[in-house]
Amino acid sequence: LMQLVESGGGLVQPGGSLTLACVGSGFDFSKQPMFWVRQTPGARFQWVSTINEKSTATSYTPSVKGRFTISRNNAKNTLYLEMNNLKTDDTAVYYCALSPTGDRRGQGTQVTVSE
C-alpha cells in the first residue's frame, strides 16, 4: 500500500523559514519523480516543485523560485522542501505527491504564514 507522510508544517512569521519532510513507503521511492503541491481552502491543488529520481533536475513554480529548495534522500525514502523568506501567500496545506496534480498524495501538513 502506497503511503506518503508529511511533517514539519507550522505557524511562522513572514520572512521566516520551515523545512517540510515526506516519508514514502509501499513503492520504490528511488525510481519515482516526486512533487510538492499545495492547496488553499476552496482552491485547486497548485504545483510547487518537482525533483527527478536521482536529484539531477528540479523545477519550481515561479512564485517560490529562489526561496524554496526541493531535495530527497533515497536511502531514507524521504523528500524535503526547504522554505525560506516565507510570505503570507505561501499559507496552504502542503502535500507530497506522485504527480504534479496532487494525485496519490499524503495527508498534508499545514503551513501558516502570519504576523
C-alpha positions in Angstrom: 0.0 0.0 0.0 1.5 3.3 -1.1 1.8 5.8 1.7 3.2 9.3 2.0 3.5 11.0 5.4 4.3 14.7 5.6 5.6 16.6 8.6 7.2 19.9 9.5 4.4 22.4 9.0 3.6 25.1 11.5 3.0 28.8 12.1 5.8 31.2 11.1 6.1 34.9 10.7 6.6 36.5 7.2 10.3 36.2 6.3 10.7 33.0 8.4 11.7 29.5 7.4 10.3 26.0 7.6 11.5 22.6 6.2 8.9 20.0 5.3 9.7 16.3 5.1 7.8 13.4 3.5 8.5 9.8 4.1 7.3 7.3 1.4 6.6 3.6 1.7 4.9 0.9 -0.2 6.5 1.7 -3.5 10.0 2.1 -5.0 10.7 5.6 -3.8 14.1 5.8 -5.6 12.5 5.2 -9.0 9.8 7.9 -8.8 10.0 11.6 -9.6 8.4 13.4 -6.6 6.4 16.5 -6.3 5.2 19.1 -3.7 1.8 20.6 -4.3 -0.2 22.9 -2.0 -3.9 23.8 -1.6 -5.7 26.7 0.0 -9.4 26.4 1.1 -11.7 26.2 -1.9 -8.9 26.2 -4.4 -7.4 23.5 -6.7 -4.0 22.0 -6.0 -1.2 24.2 -7.1 2.1 22.5 -8.2 5.0 23.8 -6.2 8.1 21.8 -7.1 9.4 18.7 -8.8 12.6 16.6 -8.4 13.6 13.7 -10.6 14.6 10.3 -9.4 18.4 11.0 -9.0 18.1 14.6 -7.9 19.7 15.8 -11.1 16.8 18.1 -12.1 14.5 20.3 -10.1 11.8 22.8 -11.1 9.7 25.3 -9.2 6.6 27.4 -9.7 7.7 31.0 -10.4 6.3 32.4 -7.1 8.6 30.2 -5.0 11.7 30.1 -7.2 14.7 31.3 -5.3 13.0 30.8 -1.9 12.2 27.1 -1.8 14.5 24.2 -2.3 13.4 20.6 -3.0 15.7 17.7 -2.2 15.5 14.0 -1.5 17.3 11.2 0.3 16.6 7.9 -1.5 18.4 5.9 1.2 15.8 7.2 3.7 12.8 7.3 1.3 12.4 11.0 2.2 11.5 14.1 0.3 12.2 17.6 1.6 11.1 21.1 0.9 13.1 23.9 2.5 11.1 27.1 2.5 12.8 30.4 3.2 11.6 34.0 3.2 8.1 32.8 3.6 5.2 35.1 2.5 1.6 35.2 3.6 0.6 33.9 0.2 2.5 30.7 1.0 -0.1 29.8 3.6 -1.6 26.4 2.5 -1.7 22.7 3.2 1.4 21.2 1.6 1.4 17.7 0.2 4.0 15.5 -1.3 2.7 13.5 -4.2 3.5 11.2 -7.1 2.0 13.6 -9.6 2.0 17.3 -10.2 -1.8 17.4 -9.9 -1.8 16.0 -6.4 -3.0 12.5 -7.3 -1.6 9.9 -4.9 -0.6 12.3 -2.1 -0.1 12.2 1.6 -2.4 13.7 4.3 -0.7 17.1 4.1 0.9 19.4 6.6 -0.4 22.9 7.3 1.8 25.9 6.8 0.6 29.2 8.1 2.5 32.4 7.5 1.1 35.2 9.6 2.2 38.0 11.9 
